[in-house]
């Protein structure tokens, strides 16, 4: 994180906590006037520290509270299989997150559906159509302990 001072870090933490904050409110939070805050936010966007601003939605209200972590093994470790899987996942609405991981599995996905029946449909009809998959193992979320949707932000040393 080259070039972040304490004010930049404060701005990023404040935006991560509430991206809907106005520039004026943000300025008050970080003890600067609005113009320097506007310029700092603009620079932080241009430098790629801020990828996008998004709303955090309520999975229960949207009937997507059945959450599964799905671990995937490819049939063969080839570039083509990995690319096919990664490209396919981009268009699967139920997949909220997907990571290429090390260890016994190749990928880990966080899947949002409404029920076990819907997860079964997801596995059989969506994942089952991907011929590059050699194995799939699922773990189901019984309760959320922590999810602050954020990452640690510290100034550069």
N, C-alpha and C positions, 0 to 999 in steps of 0.2 A: 504494500500500500504506500508507494512512494508519494511524498508530498502532502500527506494529510496532517493538518495541524489539529489542535484540540477543538477549535470551532467547527472545522469540517466534520470531525467525528461526532460532535454534539448534534449537528444538523442531520447527519445520517441516522443517528440513533432516534432523533425526534421523528423523522420521516418514516423510519421503520416502525415506530410505535403507532403513528397516525399519519398516513399519507394524504389524508383529506384536509390537513391543517392548511390554513391560508398562509401566504408569505408574511403577512403582518403578524399573525399569531406565532409563526415560526421565529420571527425576529425577536419577539418578546421572550420566547422560551430560551433562546441562545444568547440573549443580551447583546444584540446588534441591531442596527437600524435596517429597515426593509431592503434598501438598495444593495448593500453588501451581501445580504442573505440571498437575494435574487441572483446576484452575480455568482456567488459560491454554488448555489444549486445548479445553475446553468453550467458551470465548469465541471461540477461533479457528474452531471449527465454526459457532457461531452467526453470526459475522461473514462466513462464506462463504470463508475462506481454505482450509479443508479441505472439499473437495467430497464426497469419499468415500475410504474405504480399500479397497484391492484387492490381490489376489495377482497377481504376475507369473508367468504360466504359460510352460512350455517348449514352443515351437511344434514342435520336432522330436519330442518325446515324444508330442505330440497329433496327429502326422501332418498338420501345417499349415505345413510349413516352406518351401513354394513361395510366395514373397511377390512380389506385383506392385504397382506404383504405376500406377493407372489414371486417365488424364486424360480428362475428359468435356466435350464441347461440347453445349450444348442446341440443339435445332432452331431455336428462336426465343427471344429474350430477353424472356420475358413472366413476370409474377409467377406465373401459373398453372403454367407449365412448371417453373419453379424450385421452387415449392411441391410439385408432384407428385414431382419427383425427390427432394427432401429428405425428404419423407414416406416414399417407397418405400425409401430407403436405410436407414431406421431398422429395418426388418424383415429386412434381408439379413444373415444370420449371417456370411458370409464377409468382410464389410466391417468392418475393425477401426477405421478412422478415415476421416473424410470432411471435406473443407474446401471452402468456397466461396472461390475464388481469383481473382486478377486475371491479366491477360495473355491468351494465346491460347486458354486453356481456362477453363471456368466452375467446374469442380469437380475435386478430386484425391482419390482414394481409396487407402487401403492395404488390399490384399486378401490374405487368407490362405487357401490351398487346399493340397491334397496333391501336385498334379502339374500339368504343362502340360495334360494331358487334362482335368483338373478345371477349370482356368482357362478352357479352351475352352468347357466346359459352362456355366461361370459367364457368360461373355460372350454366348454364343448363347441360352441358355435363360433367364437372369435379366435381364441388361442388355438383351438383344434384345427383351424384352417391354415395355420402357419406351419408349413411342412419343414421349416428349419429348426423347430423345437424338438429336442430329444427328451426333455423331462420338465416337470413342473411340480413345485411343492408350495403349499399354501399355509399361511398362518393368519388367524383371524384376531382382530382387535376386540378385546373384551371391554376395555375402557381406556380413555385417553388420560395420561398422567401429566404430560407437559407437551405443549405445542405453542411456542410463542412466535412462530413464523419468522424469527429473526436470526441473525448471525452476530457474533461479537464484533464490535467496531471500536478500534483503538487508533489513536494518532500514530503517525510514523515515528520511529525512533531516531 
